[in-house]
Amino acid sequence: MAEPEEVVLSSSAIRSVSYEFDTQTLEIVFQQRGTYTYTSVPESIFRGLVNAPSAGKYFNLFIRDGFPA
């Protein structure tokens, strides 16, 4: 069982993200809106979020409406 990976982001919208590889679960801690958990998220989406120039824009484009919360 792989350990979850947690990354603190330098973003005005998102404080940190963590990803559970075995369950494809992405947890996002927002600066103002609390914590949300998204399921069935491929690792490539997690990596894209972590490496995006703007985490907030990436979230809005690829995660917000694309995965169950």
N, CA and C of each residue as an Amber inpcrd file, in Angstrom:
protein
   207
   0.8520000  -1.1840000   0.0000000   0.0000000   0.0000000   0.0000000
   0.8970000   1.2480000   0.0000000   0.7020000   2.0870000  -0.9860000
   1.5120000   3.3030000  -1.1200000   1.0460000   4.3700000  -0.1420000
   2.0030000   5.1060000   0.3800000   1.6860000   6.2190000   1.2750000
   1.0760000   7.3620000   0.4700000   0.1140000   8.0830000   1.0410000
  -0.4230000   9.2520000   0.3390000   0.6720000  10.3050000   0.1670000
   0.5630000  11.0440000  -0.9040000   1.5060000  12.1300000  -1.1510000
   0.7970000  13.4430000  -0.8660000   1.4260000  14.2880000  -0.0430000
   0.8450000  15.5870000   0.2930000   1.7810000  16.6850000  -0.1910000
   1.1790000  17.7050000  -0.8120000   1.9610000  18.8110000  -1.3590000
   1.3240000  20.1210000  -0.9160000   2.1190000  21.0050000  -0.3270000
   1.6700000  22.3550000   0.0140000   1.9150000  23.2250000  -1.2120000
   0.8840000  23.9280000  -1.6500000   0.9850000  24.7320000  -2.8590000
   1.1400000  26.2130000  -2.5320000   1.7730000  26.9170000  -3.4240000
   1.8670000  28.3680000  -3.3320000   0.7770000  28.9350000  -4.2280000
  -0.4450000  28.9530000  -3.7110000  -1.6210000  29.3290000  -4.4970000
  -2.5330000  30.1970000  -3.6570000  -3.1580000  31.1640000  -4.2980000
  -4.1110000  31.9990000  -3.5640000  -5.4230000  31.2580000  -3.3160000
  -5.6760000  30.1850000  -4.0610000  -6.9320000  29.4540000  -3.9240000
  -6.7970000  28.1650000  -3.1200000  -5.6810000  27.4650000  -3.2840000
  -5.5170000  26.1290000  -2.7000000  -4.3130000  26.1130000  -1.7590000
  -4.5560000  25.6530000  -0.5320000  -3.4880000  25.5800000   0.4720000
  -2.6210000  24.3350000   0.2560000  -3.2720000  23.1650000   0.1270000
  -2.5120000  21.9240000  -0.0510000  -3.3830000  20.8750000  -0.7190000
  -2.7160000  19.8510000  -1.2320000  -3.4140000  18.7130000  -1.8260000
  -2.7460000  17.4420000  -1.3410000  -3.5200000  16.3890000  -1.2410000
  -2.9420000  15.0750000  -0.9600000  -3.6320000  14.0630000  -1.8680000
  -2.8750000  13.0300000  -2.2250000  -3.3750000  12.0340000  -3.1690000
  -3.0940000  10.6450000  -2.6350000  -4.1350000   9.8250000  -2.6100000
  -4.0330000   8.4300000  -2.1910000  -3.9810000   7.5770000  -3.4580000
  -2.8130000   7.0360000  -3.7520000  -2.5960000   6.3150000  -5.0060000
  -3.4660000   5.0710000  -5.1280000  -3.6140000   4.3220000  -4.0540000
  -4.3620000   3.0580000  -4.1150000  -5.8410000   3.2610000  -4.4050000
  -6.4030000   4.3460000  -3.9230000  -7.8420000   4.5900000  -4.0930000
  -8.1520000   5.7050000  -5.0890000  -7.1270000   6.3410000  -5.6310000
  -7.2760000   7.4690000  -6.5580000  -8.1560000   8.5660000  -5.9480000
  -7.8590000   8.8780000  -4.6870000  -8.6000000   9.8980000  -3.9600000
  -7.7400000  11.1450000  -3.8080000  -8.2960000  12.2650000  -4.2280000
  -7.6170000  13.5590000  -4.1590000  -8.3090000  14.4220000  -3.1230000
  -7.5470000  14.8910000  -2.1410000  -8.0850000  15.7920000  -1.1240000
  -7.4660000  17.1660000  -1.3400000  -8.3220000  18.1690000  -1.4290000
  -7.8610000  19.5360000  -1.6520000  -8.2840000  20.3980000  -0.4770000
  -7.3060000  21.0870000   0.1260000  -7.5850000  22.0310000   1.2040000
  -7.5200000  23.4310000   0.5830000  -8.6690000  24.0760000   0.5170000
  -8.7510000  25.4100000  -0.0650000  -8.3960000  26.4670000   0.9760000
  -7.9320000  27.6040000   0.5170000  -7.5840000  28.7050000   1.4140000
  -8.8220000  29.1960000   2.1790000  -9.9540000  29.2860000   1.5070000
 -11.1420000  29.8720000   2.1220000 -12.3350000  28.9280000   2.2420000
 -12.3930000  27.8550000   1.4570000 -13.6120000  27.0540000   1.3540000
 -13.5680000  25.7110000   2.0670000 -12.5400000  25.4340000   2.8350000
 -12.4940000  24.1630000   3.5380000 -11.8310000  23.0640000   2.7330000
 -12.1210000  21.8220000   3.1010000 -11.4910000  20.6560000   2.4990000
 -12.5140000  19.8520000   1.7190000 -12.1320000  19.4560000   0.5060000
 -12.9930000  18.6470000  -0.3420000 -12.2290000  17.4170000  -0.7910000
 -12.9490000  16.3040000  -0.9070000 -12.3630000  15.0500000  -1.3500000
 -13.0070000  14.6360000  -2.6660000 -12.1650000  14.3100000  -3.6340000
 -12.6220000  13.9020000  -4.9680000 -12.1640000  12.4740000  -5.2120000
 -13.0550000  11.6570000  -5.7710000 -12.7610000  10.2450000  -5.9890000
 -12.5690000   9.9490000  -7.4730000 -11.9430000   8.8260000  -7.7380000
 -11.6920000   8.3480000  -9.1070000 -10.8570000   9.3250000  -9.9210000
  -9.8900000   9.9490000  -9.2740000  -9.0310000  10.9390000  -9.9280000
  -7.7320000  10.2450000 -10.3650000  -7.4380000  10.2210000 -11.6670000
  -6.1850000   9.6050000 -12.1140000  -4.9560000  10.3550000 -11.5710000
  -3.8700000   9.6230000 -11.4120000  -2.6370000  10.2390000 -10.9210000
  -2.1920000  11.3890000 -11.8220000  -2.4310000  11.2850000 -13.1230000
  -2.0190000  12.3410000 -14.0560000  -2.7000000  13.6720000 -13.7410000
  -3.9380000  13.6350000 -13.2640000  -4.6420000  14.8670000 -12.8880000
  -4.0080000  15.4590000 -11.6280000  -3.6840000  14.6120000 -10.6530000
  -2.9960000  15.0800000  -9.4460000  -1.6720000  15.7410000  -9.8110000
  -0.8670000  15.0760000 -10.6530000   0.4270000  15.6280000 -11.0580000
   0.2490000  16.9430000 -11.8170000  -0.7790000  16.9990000 -12.6610000
  -1.0530000  18.2310000 -13.3900000  -1.3740000  19.3810000 -12.4600000
  -2.1550000  19.1110000 -11.4140000  -2.5110000  20.1410000 -10.4410000
  -1.2810000  20.6410000  -9.6990000  -0.4560000  19.7290000  -9.2530000
   0.7470000  20.0860000  -8.4860000   1.7140000  20.9150000  -9.3340000
   1.7800000  20.6290000 -10.6230000   2.7490000  21.2850000 -11.5020000
   2.1740000  22.4490000 -12.3050000   0.9120000  22.7450000 -12.1330000
   0.2690000  23.8050000 -12.9180000   0.7840000  25.1870000 -12.5160000
   0.9270000  26.1020000 -13.4880000   1.3070000  27.4790000 -13.1600000
   0.2720000  28.1540000 -12.2550000  -1.0010000  27.7780000 -12.4340000
  -2.0770000  28.2930000 -11.5840000  -2.9310000  27.1170000 -11.1300000
  -2.7760000  26.7320000  -9.8600000  -3.5340000  25.5980000  -9.3210000
  -5.0360000  25.8680000  -9.3610000  -5.4360000  27.1030000  -9.0840000
  -6.8610000  27.4390000  -9.1020000  -7.4690000  27.2880000 -10.4870000
  -6.7660000  27.7460000 -11.5130000  -7.2580000  27.6100000 -12.8870000
  -7.2990000  26.1420000 -13.2980000  -6.2670000  25.4010000 -12.9550000
  -6.2290000  23.9710000 -13.2820000  -7.4000000  23.2630000 -12.6150000
  -7.6380000  23.5580000 -11.3410000  -8.7660000  22.9590000 -10.6250000
 -10.0720000  23.2480000 -11.3490000 -10.2870000  24.5100000 -11.7150000
 -11.5400000  24.8820000 -12.3850000 -11.7000000  24.1860000 -13.7290000
 -10.6200000  24.0100000 -14.4620000 -10.6950000  23.4000000 -15.7950000
 -10.8240000  21.8790000 -15.7630000 -10.1020000  21.2180000 -14.8600000
  -9.9740000  19.7740000 -14.9560000 -10.5460000  18.9560000 -13.7850000
 -10.8750000  19.5960000 -12.6740000 -11.2870000  18.8170000 -11.5030000
 -12.6990000  19.1750000 -11.0380000 -12.9860000  20.4450000 -10.8920000
 -14.2200000  20.9040000 -10.2370000 -15.4680000  20.1860000 -10.7270000
 -15.6910000  20.1450000 -12.0210000 -16.9040000  19.5210000 -12.5580000
 -16.6530000  18.1280000 -13.1370000 -15.4010000  17.6470000 -13.0370000
 -15.0580000  16.3970000 -13.6890000 -15.0550000  15.1680000 -12.7930000
 -15.0750000  15.3750000 -11.4700000 -14.9710000  14.2490000 -10.5580000
 -15.9580000  14.3950000  -9.4060000 -16.4940000  13.2810000  -8.9200000
 -17.4260000  13.3670000  -7.7740000 -16.7120000  13.8290000  -6.5090000
 -17.3790000  14.7000000  -5.7760000 -16.8270000  15.1980000  -4.5070000
 -17.5980000  14.6090000  -3.3490000
